[in-house]
Amino acid sequence: MSGARRMNVAVLMGGPTPEHEVSIQTGRIVANALDRSRYNVKPVEITRSGEWRIPAGYLPADGPPLPLEPGSRVDMVPEEALPPARASSSLACAADGPVDVVFIAMHGPYGEDGTVQGMLEVLGIPYTGSGVLASALAMHKVRTGQVLRHYGLVMPACCCLSRGRFQQDPSSCVAQALGRPGVPCVVKPVSQGSSVATTICHAREELAAALELAFQVDTEVMVEECIEGTELTCGVVERPDGTGNLALPLIEIVPKTSAFFDYEAKYTPGATDEICPARVPDDVAAEVQRQSLTAHETLGCSGFSRSDFILRDGRLYFLEINTIPGMTQTSLLPQAAAKAGVGFPTLLDNAIQCALRRHRERLG
């Protein structure tokens, strides 16, 4: 590929998940932030029903930014809504120039769990973020915990329940949750993000309704010990030259309108104070960074990730890792990167360069 030619980048967003709207906003912000003097940008939106809307052509180099208002349409001529099989071949064989790399701006199942990643690998198209195995493993919070416990990370006590068992015998599920971890506890889907369908239960009577809510969006639900303390998050970014990973400054999360960092607290302006660097001792910050690097590298993550923790009485509890964290300028990972001197456009450039390098390595 000639260095004079702009690289063709498709930004993949949306999808049939509860985080559809958040993903659309993330994707459009990423598309707007990519340097159009270096990249031809094609915004690809996947509908809630799973159809792909692929525009004919790329955004004009001197065109206006994409609209960010909820429900707004992109002012481009789209192809017909395509099923995934036809859409994938359209990306690889586009008449207006095949896509060189896909920037995945999707959250939750379908886009973050290895599904889309596997499709792109079959097509031979480079993509940002982690590969199939790391994406699938990191998306399953229980499996993530089972792996990382072997590397010294401490997780809250929890149990995992299936939808089928709950439908047949909800009382036994409630009894198991009361046995371990007991109340108070956090009930949440095993493979969802953004705290979707997550509930804090303080009494036995609240468990059945919380499980019912979580099983509406997932086939597996975890009931986890409720740890009250300081919420911390730490981003990790891969150096584009492949020389290793960098742990970013910690962010302390202080919800103001919610009992925890739930969906509303995450996405409502002013609902949460996000303090960077976090107000913790230097040795605690260093340990969070070490554990975040351990999680990223043990699971085989690529490009970037963000790990969440609770600090209680000097003890760290690992909660989960996000392989496609929010990527708007005000999201946690970009905030921490900015504090480390890495601007948002540079963060996106690095993600693309890491994707291309990993693809070359995969080809041998």
Buried (B, 14 or more C-beta within 10 A) or exposed (E): EEEEEBBBBBBBBBBBBBBBBBBBBBBBBBBBBBEBEBBBBBBBBBEEEBBBBBBEEBBEEEEEEBEEEEEEEBEBEBBEBBEBEBBBEBBEEBEEEBBBBBBBBBBBBBBBBBBBBBBBBEBEBBBBBBBBBBBBBBBBBBBBBEBBEEEEBEBBEBBBBBBEEBEEEBEEBBEBBBEEBEBBBBBBBBBBBBBBBBBBBEEEEBBBEBBBBBBEBBEBBBBBBBBEBBBBBBBBBBEBEEEEBBBBBBBBBBBEEBEBBBBEBBBEEEBBEBBBBBEBEEEBBEBBBEBBBBBBBBBBBBBBBBBBBBBEEEEBBBBBBBBBBBBBBEBBBBBBBBBBEBEBEBBBBBBBBBBBBBBEEEEE
